[in-house]
Amino acid sequence: MTPALPKATPGLVLNVALRPRKLSDFKLVAFDMDSTLINIECVDEIADAVGKKAEVAAITEAAMRGEIADYKESLRRRVALLKGVSVADMQRVYDERLRLNPGAAELVQACKAVGMKVLLVSGGFTFFTDRIRDRLGIDLTRSNVLELEGEVLTGRMVDQPWGDICDGEEKKRMLLQTCSQLSILPAQAIAVGDGANDLPMMGQAGLSVAYHAKPAVRAQAMVAINEGGLDRLLEVLER
């Protein structure tokens, strides 16, 4: 007898016929940060400190929908508008506006409980990814470094040993590199995201998950969580 397939429930869409899988079948989970693990787009909220949120948010939205082909250039344009923002301004964004999305901590905890490694790959910034890493006990991160002069942003980013900007291709490369380091196959990885720059890594993973995502991302993911929290993924994975 063929095993029964997991059934989709309201707000949880299976775009492919998933055979029953255990969470422990996977060895790595890779998360986007902004609007996936957390409730905000950090670059937009930072821009609010210098009165440029609307301008920056419009670029962010277009980039996440995939309407801007060059993600790196779109991020440089947004970061340039952050010139003059202080470290204290960014700390206020973290303290007052940033929240974990529903089910984020529960899903990360469930993954770690079965021995999975957790990777955070973000087109955002180390100021925030480092804090989320420490808060959730995440194993590995990759994100961008904002350049500072004293305690103020210059409107530029700092090149890193691996490259200049963490875009979609870098997210994919980091996923594959981490799989290699763990001696696992990409088929043993889960990738979770919401925007067009998450599609390259989602396309490599054994299970791709769209969380409250843009339409193009929902359509291409194996699982789309359109209502409720991130831990709804556990509805289609046995523990």
Secondary structure, 3 states (H helix, E strand, C coil): CCCCCCCCCCCEEECCCCCCEEHHHCCEEEECCECCCECCCHHHHHHHHHCCHHHHHHHHHHHHCCCCCCHHHHHHHHHHCCCCCEHHHHHHHHHHCCCECCCHHHHHHHHHHCCCEEEEEEEEEHHHHHHHHHHHCCCEEEEEEEEEECCEEEEEEECECCECCCCHHHHHHHHHHHHHHHCCCHHHEEEEECCHHHHHHHCCCCEEEEECCCHHHHHHCCEEECCCCHHHHHHCEEC
